[in-house]
């Protein structure tokens, strides 16, 4: 039978509690299931339902929307009595001043929303939806007087799971990490020279035009005024003037040469876990919480802090909306959620017998191992697991350092910051961060404008094992299940040199032949006729020479060992510095720095004053996690 149609309803506190997946003691919430980090999503049917939810929220027809007021009735009454040409002109004027309607399907914002909810995007963001948040920003409806800014956040939970019998299938789940450095130098030169000629033939004084004769200054070098009549002027008829030829020409040569050299070095590591054993297809209902945040940006509203709007959250229930593949190892790792799934038997716990590689305990770097999963916890005891701890804490830090940066309609709102935080704190982001190791960080920067100045804010993430060498040596893993393996690829380019040379020469010239013919009737006017011959040629050549050497290592094996519950900690750091690239930003930056220093809630008055002059420390937060790692069997066979 076909599943029931999607249901759009008002979101409740119970829906928000389900997103945590666990209660206060860390027990799995009944009827929910956790999507494993390394599971493969097969189906995510939500595109049409999300489109309906978007239209309902933007059109103010969603369940629980505010009731219509007197102003709405008056507006409808006036619109019904307004002639169509006047209404059409008023609508066009309103859209040009305040932006198009949010329900207009022809805007760029509507196209971005359509792209964000298409099936391919939802499958790619499936883990982010059910273990974090899928954020869509940059939705703007521009106007001459005011802009409407929107953002969408989609979070979800899987409920009422059902499983099928196991079957054999091959799939891979892997991530890559790339580090690189580059330097480029270039020089360019341009030379130009030109030459030309021009010939002009003037007539004699006896053949000057009547306009010159009218001045009375062309007879025998005697200056006379116009008022003085001359006998010669009365008795002598105007002399005929012959035609004249005025040739001219110009030649220009322009040469340009460019030389540049680029130096680069990159290191790329691909860590891919392979599975070719038994798989279980799990089907579950999905509940999505869709949050719309809207605001307006204009000079008057932002000056008084009235640009932000009310956030609207709706719930969307999808029957049989999600289907994913899970391995027995993934089911055993999250036994608390899969124990009650109909049609599924949870494997027994594996006995640890394999020590961690000596290389890992010494360097704390995964190297060519693979990070299968990273589970987040609320504290260092690692008893209460929550799927979205890092993102929420990091957003709170950023809002403390840069107030309003993630709130649409605020004068300091910057689209893209919340999206970047959601990506870095997602399943893929955490697995990649753990694979980089403790000596590598993930960072991004943005410019925060507020209080009449600007600050450069930097967000840094780093992770490392949260245990000493003794504890890591005592941790034991187990051989991977049949059909499980690992594929490793390492590519290192120590030096890549690219030389570019370019040269171009341009020749341009013209020859102009111009003739002047006096009119037979006399007078000051002259007819002109001419011909212009021009030529322009450009010739250039460019060469590019690249010299590069790469070291590659590739290995694939089914001899692997899995380690679960390896303690890690993720440290997020947010700091800011005044932006002084533009001198007009400097006074406002210092004032902004002072306001943030004096309003800190976790410092004494003496510390606030000291930070006002000496600089504020970075804001940090630590999230405790547990990782599932996979190494090759040859590494784990070494004595710890």
Phi, psi and omega in degrees: 000149180289143179292157178299158179290154177300148182241124176257126183214173177286141180285146180238169177295329178296323177296319179293325177293327179295333180297335180285338178069346179223159176269191183293335179268357179094004179282144180294137179290137182298141176082002179251161177220144180267133176278114180299148182299323184259017174282156180255121177281130182258322183219137172217092185266095181212001187297308182294320180294321178293324177297318177295321178294320178299314181296321182293318181289315182292330178269004178059041177238014182285158178298132181085014180290157180299143179292154179291141181251186181296322181296323178295319179294320179296318180296318178294322180294318179294319180295326180289336181258003181270132177301151185299316179299321179292318179296321179294318178294319178295323178294318178295320178294318179296320179293325179289329181273316186247005180091161181289165178292147181294338180271001180289118183282356183264000182277163177294324178298320178295322178294322178294320176296321179295320178290329183287337183249014177287160186302321181295318180294321180292320176296319180292330182258014184300312178297325180291326180291316188265358177226016179188241179204138174260113187249132176240118181236179180080017178274105186233136172248094189282148174218165181291326182255336184203143176246138172261129183242135181229155170215150182234135177234126182241122175232154184210167177218144179264134184226157177048063181285150173223145184236158176250173178294156182290152178212161182267133178201149181255137172204164180233146171225116183214164179226159179232154176226132183232131174238140181206160176218143183215150177217138182222134176232143181214154177221141181221144179220147181225133176232144183212135171218154185215153176217150182202168177216159177206132180241132180230129179249120180261148177278165179284176183292331180287346183247019180289155181295162179297334178295324177286323179294330181296338178284344178076026187239019185236030181233107172054038175057029179248126181276125177230163177262165181294332183286343182270111177286147178240146179291326180297325181291329182279330187262338185262124178287159179299133179283146178285144181248129180284160175289154181235150177245126180240089177279150176209158180201161180206142178228133181230135176236125180235126180237137180224135179228142180225141176221134179214154177223131179241131178245137182213155177213130182223152174225126182232132178234127175249125179239111187235124173269132182250145179223123177229016180263216184284137177236152175238131178268117183251125177250136183215153170282155182233139172242118182254136172253114182254119182247124175255130173241127184232153177195170179235141179244117174205168186294314186289310183296316180291331178295329180255011177068033183247022184274334184285143177253184182273134177284138181240128179237128176237156179252142182230115180263125182240115177281130182053040185279339186227140173221130181221163180256134181229141178268162175302326179294320178293322179294318178294324181296326180241053185297331182297329180269330185266357184295325183260015181281123179297139178080014184226132176251124181280125178296155178289161180297141179276142180274124180287129181219355186245128179280160174295151177301143178300324180300320181291317180293333180276315184262342183062021177250138181292329181065236180267012171286176183238138175265110184279320185202155175224114179260135182261146180230162185280336181210183185288343179287341178056050177250330181249110181267132177226143187275351190223039185286311186297316183298315182293319179291322180291321176297322178295320178297316182294321178294328176291321182278328181226080184300132176086001187291333182251011183250112179300138182096341176287148182296337181259008183296135178230108179297142178109337181291310179296325177294318179295320177296318179296323179290316182290331180264008180282179178301312180295321180296317180290321178294320177293320180297318177294327178290334179292325180097171185290339181274002183233146182234163173241124184220159171210157183231154175209160182262123181254123182250124179187156180059028179080007180222190183221145176233145173262112184258133180240131178246127184234137176236135175214156181215153179199159177301136182262055179200153178278177183298322182297317180292324179292323178294330181280346182284136183238144175243193183217155177300143180294155181294163179300133182091351179267140181207193182212140177239130185235139175217129177232125176237127182230124176249100183292325182206126176234121184244128178233118178254131178235133175229143180213140178216137179220143179230132180238130175245128180221140179196163177208154173230128182238127176247116184234130179244145179241132182234122176288152180283142181299332181282357182081191181099172185281348185277146182228136176272145181234147175213141183200169178228140181237121177246123181227154178215142182214120179231143177228133180226131182214158175215147181223147180223143178225126181235125180240130176238123185212147175229136184229136173259126182236142175225127181225133180211141177220130184209152173260005175267094186223163178227138181254140178233125182245147177076026176289120185288132176228162171223138179251125181250122176252135184228134179232125178218162182218154177224148178297140177268118185242021179294326178245126187298330180292339178280341188295312179300316179294326178295318178294320177295318178298319177299320179293319180297315180293326180289319184281344182256011178291132185273341185258030181218152176283169181297321179296319178293324179296317179294320179296320179289336178298324182257332184259354180101146181271143175288161179290144175274131183229155172213149182238130177244126181270132184228170174226127186251150172252120185244154175227128177236162175289151182296331180293329177286318184285347179285346179291147177293141182283000000 
